[in-house]
Amino acid sequence: MVVRVPNGWTRESLGASETQLVVIDAPSSFSHLPTTIEVLSLFGYFPNQSPRDIAPMYYAPSVHPDVPSDELVGVVSDCQVQGDPAASFQYVRGDRGGYLLLLLHYDYLYGVRVEGLGGVDQLAPDWAPRPR
């Protein structure tokens, strides 16, 4: 996998993580800091399912009393990434908000998340996952 860091963004050094493949921080000129882009390898093998079917697992109520729920904003939008089935949606979680793109590659689940404090700055790269 090749990930190009957008101009002005900074790639974080990752510690131990089961899901994060890449984390990139927005430049200080952005509003809603900290804003991050994460490339994720998510748990699960999902033959005969669509990303739309899987999406509710990522905006469901929290089962932990001190962790805010992810709440869906709008609708889940179907799309494709390099021919693979995908879906994206906007969400809010406490004081943070963002967009999550889920895609299935050979039935394994991956994600790209763009998230910021209070939402995502409109300066986010054009390719950032968000419904258009």
Secondary structure, 3 states (H helix, E strand, C coil): CCCCCCCCCEECCCCCCCCEEEEEECCCCCCCCCEEEEEEEEEEECCCCCHHHHHHHHCCCCCCCCCCCEEEEEEEEEEEECCEEEEEEEEEECCEEEEEEEEEECCEEEEEEEEEECCCCCCCCCCCCCCC
